[in-house]
Amino acid sequence: MNRRIILSITGICLIMLCSSWGFFAHYRINRLAVFTLPKAMAGFYKANIDYITEHAVSADKRRYVDSSEAPRHFFDADHYGKKPFEAMPKKWKDAVAKYSKDTIIKYGTVPWAIQYQYYRLIRAFKAHDTTDILNASAYLGHYIADAHVPLHLTQNYNGQLTGQTGIHALWESRLPELFADHYNYFVGKARYVDNPLNEAFRICRATYKRVDTVLRFERLLSKTYPQDKKYELVQHGKKQVTDYSAAYSTAYNRMLRGMIARQMRASILSVGSFWYSAWVDAGQPDLNKLIAKPLTDEQRAQLKQEELLYRTGKTLVVNH
């Protein structure tokens, strides 16, 4: 029985590891980031909010067709010693010179992926290229959200080194699916980011500090929790699979004291802030001229209701 459970959980994890944060959370983060933008940007992003939402997971889907994509979603900080953020040069060429390109790619490049997409977005704004603005925004939002997931900052990304296989999907997918409708999402307005690469590393450093808590609390809970109540059959799409039970997930979520909600909020604010800063650095082009299809009255009313709910910390988001 235990072997079957482990195989089932491993299968879920393999799926979730290819859909970081779970598709559910990525959709929500990109969509709510639109409501952090100033008026001069909001009209364009709201007119394209469904595209921004749907393509929040394009970077994950790209993994299936591009073997070079996977490293852009993580940064195994603990590979670089006890003080990785002091050891690691921020500039790409300096990091490669110190550790080699193969090493940097092997252990993840998410801070540089964020930087690359940021400058791609600036170029798209300057070129008034609507398609590239939207795609760069979606990819940038995805990588920023990934940088807020603690298990994307460690070699022990799925608890495989500490006998906790399955924790990746538990933290970033199972818990948000169960509790995300109760999170408070309001983060206010986007802020200007002075240095995108420094900010990307700041996010990674802050996220890395949470790795020990994520792993240690689950390990403590597992030691004391009745093993016959740790898992249950859960409906995933059209299939029933063995997953962490709602009761176990609730206990773990309680121990984390709102960590996932805080990380989602931080992601939303960071995504909006990077979009806003790229627009400023591009010279604040008139985005209203790029709106190809204005919202209908019905769409405008729904978004207004959605934004009002966001301002109270709630959401109307229907995930894809």
N, C-alpha and C positions, 0 to 999 in steps of 0.2 A: 504493500500500500504506500509506504513512504517513498519507495523508488518511483512509483507512478506519479505521485504528487510532485516530486522533484523534476521529473521529465516534463510534466505539464507546465509547471512554473517556468522551467527553462525555456520551453517553447514560447510561452507568452513573452518572456524577456527578450528572446531573439526578435520577435515582432516589434516590441516596444523600443529596443535599442536602435531599430531602424526608423523610429518615429519619436525622436526625443521630445520630452515634455508631454508626450502623447499628442496626437493631432488636436485633441480637444483643447488643451491649454494654449497651443500655438495660435489656433483660430481666435481664441478669446483675447490673447495679449495683443496681437496685431490690430484687431478690430477696435478695442477700447483705446489703444494708443491714438487713434484718429481724433478722439474727443479731447486730447490734451493740446491739440494744435491751435495756433492763433487763427483769427478770422480770415486772414489773407491766404491761408493754406487750407483751412477747413472745408471750404466749398468744393475744391478739387478732390480732396481725399474722401469726403462724404459721397461725392458723385461716383467714386470708384471703390467704395468701402467693401462691396461684395468681392471684388477682385483681390483687394488687399487681404481680405479674410481667407478666401479660398487658396490663395497662393502663399499663405503663411507656412505651408508644409512642402512647398516645391523643392526646397533645399534637401529635405529628407527623401523625397521621391527621386531626386537626382542621383542619390547613392546607387540606385539600381542600374544606372546607365553610365555612370562616371566613377571609376575606381579612385580618382583623386579627391572625391568629395568628402569622404568620411572624416579625415583629420580636421576639417574646418569646423567641426561641431564640438570639439573638446580640447582641453589642454591639461595633460597629466603633470600638474605642478610638482607632485611629490617625487617624480623621477629626478628632479634637479636638486635634491638635497633638503636639508631641514629649513633652509631659508631660500626657497626657490625664486621668490620675487626680487630678492637682492642679487641672486646669482644670474638671473636671466636678463640679458640686454633687451631693451624694448624694441630698438630698431631691427628690422628683419635682417639686414646685411651683417649687423654686429652679432646677432644671435646665431646666424649660420656660420660666421667666422669662428665663433667660440665652440659650438657644439656639432656642426656639420648639418647640411640641409636634410640628409636622410634621417638624422636623429630628431630634428625639429618636426619633420612631417610625421614620423612614427609616433611621437608623443603629443601631437595635436597643435593646431595653429589657429584656434578660434580668435585670439585677440587680433591677429593680423588679418583674418577673414573679415572681421568687423571693420578694420581700417580700410581694407580694399573696397568693400561695398560702400563705405561712406564716400570715398572719392569717386566711385562709379556713379553714385547718386548725384554728387555735385556736377559731374560732367553731363549727366542726363538732364538736370535742371537747366544748365547753361545752353544745351542743345534744344531745349523745349521738346524733348523726345518723350512723349507720354508713355509709351510702352516700356521704355527703359526706366523711367521714373518709378513706375509701378512695380516692375520686377526687382529693381535695386532696393526699393523700399521694403518689399516682401522678404527678400533674402537678408537684408540688414536686420530686419526685425527678428527673423528666425535665429540668426547667430547670436544676437544680443540676448535673446531669451535663453538660448542654450548656455550662455556664459553665466546665467543665474542659477543653474542646476548644480548643486554641490557634487553629485556623482559624475559630472563632466569635467571635474578638476582633479581626478585621482585615478591612479592605475587600478585601484580596487573598485572600478566603476560599477560592478554588479555584485559586490560583496563576495566575489569568487575567491579572494585571498583570505577571507575570515569566516568561511562557512556560512555566508549569508546570501547565497545565490538567489536572486529574485528581487532584491531590495531596490534595484533600479526602477523596475516597473511599478513596484509598490509606492515609492516616493513620488515619482513624476507622473504617474498615470492613474493608478488605483485610487490614491487619496484625492487628487483633484476631481476625478469623476464622481466620487462620493460626496465631497464637501465643497466644491468650488462655487456652487450656487449660494452658499452662505458666507462667502468671503466679502470683505469690503474692498472695492476696487478703486475708490476715488483717490487720485494722486495729485490733482491740481493741474497746472499748465506746464507744458514743456519748457525746458530751460536750455540756455545756450551752452554748448560743450566747447571749451577752449581748445582742447587737444584730444582728438578722437582716440589716438593710440594710447595715450596716458589713461584716458577714461576707460578704455577696454581693459587695460591691465588692472586698473582700480577695481572694476567689477569682478574680475577673476580673483583678485586677492581677497576681496570681501567674501566671495562665494566659497573660496577654499577654506576659510576659517570655520565654515559650517560642516565640513566633511566629517570631522570627528564626531560631532553631535549626531548627525544622520546615522552613522554606522553604530556608534556606541549605544544609543537609545534602543535601536532595534535589536541589538544583541542582548541587551539586558531584558527587554520585554520577552524575547523568544525563550530565554532560560526559565522564566517563571510562568509562561502562559501554557495552558493545557494544549498539548500538541494535537489532540483530536478535534480542537476547535479553532485551530490556526487557519485552516483552509476550508473552502466550501465550493460547491458548484456555482458558477457565475455565468450569466448570459453575456457573451461577447459577440455582437452581431447576431448571426443565425445559429451560433454554436454555443453549447454549454461546456465550459472548461473549468478546471480546478484553479482557483485563484485564492489570494488572501481573503479571509472572511471579513465581513463588514464589521464584526465585533473586534477582531484583531486590528483592523485598519483604524477603527475609532480609537482604540487604546494607544496605538502608535501616534496618531494625529494629535491626541491630547498631550502626549509627552513632548511633541515638537513645539507646542505652545504657539501655533499660528505661523510657523516658519514658512510653510508653502505659500500661504496667503501673502506674507511679506515679500517673498521672492517674486511672486506674480506681480504684485504692485510695483516693485522695483523695476521689473522687466517692462511693464507698461510705460512708466515714466521715462526710462532710458530709451526705449524705442522712439517714443514721441520726441524726445530731446535730440536724438541723433538725426531724425528726419528734419526737424526744425533747424538745427545747426547747419546741416548740408544746404538747406534752402537759403539761409542767411549768407553762407560762404559762397554761394553761387550768384549772389547779388540780388536776392529776393525777386526773382522773375514773377510776372503776373500769371499765376496759375489758373485764374478764372478763364483766360483765353484758351486754355487747353481742355476745358470741359467739353467733351464731344457730345454727351447726351445728358442734359439736365435731369435732375430727379423729378419724378412725378409728384403731384400733391400728396398722394398716398405714401410714397416712399419718404418724402420730407416729413410727414407727420409721424411716421414710425421712428425715423431717426431722432426726431425731436423728443419723442417719448423715451427712446433708448438713452439719449444723452441726459435727460432729466433724471432717469433712474441711476445712471452712472454717477451723477453728482451727489447722489445719496449713498453711493457705494455699491449699488446693485446692478444687475444686468438683465437685459432681455434677450441676450444673444442666443440664437438657435444654432448649435454647432452643426457643421456639415457632416 
